[in-house]
Amino acid sequence: LIDTKSRVVQAKSELFDKNFGGAAKQLGEAAETLENATKGAKQDESILAAQALTGTLRNVRLELSMGKTVSMKKLDDIQREVDRQLNK
């Protein structure tokens, strides 16, 4: 989760700099990191939350890749969710 958070923070920085490709890349790597961390784990509440977060990261990455505008608020919300998972 810490690596995922680091990549989300980096994606926010890239988005702020209007580097949408870089932001999409960071979000893709964040999703991949999270997916690998939950692979094969016993299905419980925290794993399901992490899988939902992975889906959100992939959706936002896709929006960026398609040239859609993604608000900084959306990335802030994702970062808050990662923080919430870390504090469990």
C-alpha positions in Angstrom: 0.0 0.0 0.0 2.9 2.4 0.7 4.2 1.9 -2.9 0.7 2.4 -4.2 0.4 5.7 -2.2 3.8 6.8 -3.5 2.6 6.3 -7.1 -0.7 8.1 -6.6 1.2 11.1 -5.1 3.6 11.0 -8.1 0.5 10.8 -10.5 -0.9 13.9 -8.8 2.4 15.7 -9.4 2.4 14.6 -13.1 -1.2 15.7 -13.4 -0.4 19.1 -11.8 2.4 19.5 -14.4 -0.1 18.6 -17.2 1.9 15.4 -18.0 -1.1 13.2 -18.5 0.9 10.3 -20.0 3.1 10.2 -16.9 0.1 10.4 -14.6 -1.6 7.5 -16.4 1.6 5.5 -16.2 1.9 6.1 -12.4 -1.7 5.1 -11.9 -1.3 2.0 -13.9 1.8 1.0 -11.9 -0.1 1.8 -8.7 -3.0 -0.5 -9.7 -0.5 -3.3 -10.7 1.3 -3.0 -7.4 -1.9 -3.2 -5.4 -3.2 -6.1 -7.6 0.0 -8.1 -7.0 -0.2 -7.5 -3.2 -3.7 -8.9 -3.0 -3.3 -11.8 -5.4 -3.9 -15.1 -3.7 -4.9 -13.4 -0.4 -7.9 -14.6 1.6 -11.0 -12.7 0.6 -11.8 -10.4 3.5 -13.0 -6.8 3.9 -9.6 -5.2 3.4 -8.8 -7.4 0.3 -12.2 -6.5 -1.2 -11.5 -2.8 -0.5 -8.1 -3.1 -2.1 -9.6 -4.8 -5.2 -12.2 -2.0 -5.5 -9.4 0.6 -5.2 -7.4 -1.3 -8.0 -10.5 -1.0 -10.2 -10.8 2.8 -9.5 -7.1 3.3 -10.3 -7.5 1.4 -13.6 -10.6 3.5 -14.5 -8.9 6.8 -13.8 -5.8 5.7 -15.8 -8.0 4.8 -18.7 -9.7 8.2 -18.6 -6.4 9.9 -18.7 -5.2 7.6 -21.5 -8.3 8.5 -23.6 -7.5 12.2 -23.1 -10.3 12.9 -20.7 -9.9 15.5 -17.9 -9.4 14.0 -14.5 -9.8 16.3 -11.5 -7.2 16.6 -8.8 -10.0 15.9 -6.4 -10.5 12.5 -7.8 -6.8 11.7 -7.1 -7.1 13.2 -3.7 -10.0 10.9 -3.0 -8.0 7.9 -4.2 -5.1 9.0 -1.9 -7.5 9.3 1.0 -8.8 5.8 0.4 -5.2 4.4 0.3 -4.5 6.2 3.6 -7.7 4.7 5.1 -6.5 1.2 4.1 -3.0 1.9 5.5 -4.5 2.9 8.9 -6.6 -0.2 9.3 
